[in-house]
Amino acid sequence: MGAKNERETVSEKIVKGIESFNGFRAPEARAELLTMDGKEILVRFYGHMCFTCGTFDYFEDLLYEIKDLGLELRLKKWWRDEENAT
């Protein structure tokens, strides 16, 4: 039961971090938690973001928001979904 409660706490922190990120970055950029599997999460970023400069800043901002809640995460990889790009 302890592991389940711990996982819920991690999930809650990630969701709170995303909500905080969206609070100061929206509408320019928004983040959405798509999946959480073991030690990996998949987050979708969308909005009218500049992809030629400062793209990594959005990712770092989310990582810092989550770090402020006591979780240490790192970016494993990112890609731009060209199919949905405008």
C-alpha positions, 0 to 999 in steps of 0.5 A: 500500500505504501508504494501506491500512496507514494506513486499517487504523491508523485503523480499529484506533484507532476500534475501540480507542476504542470498546472503551475507551468500552465498558469504562467506560460499559457496561452503561449505554451501549455503542457499536458501530461499524456502518460506516466509509466514507471519512471518516465512521463510523456508531456505534450507541449502546445500553443503558439511557441517559438520553435526556432529560439528558446524551445528548451526554455519551456521544458526547463521551466516545467522541470523547475516547477516540478523540482520546486515540489520536491521531484528531480526530473530530467529531459530524456528526449523531445521532438516536434510533431510536424503533422500537427505543426501550424 
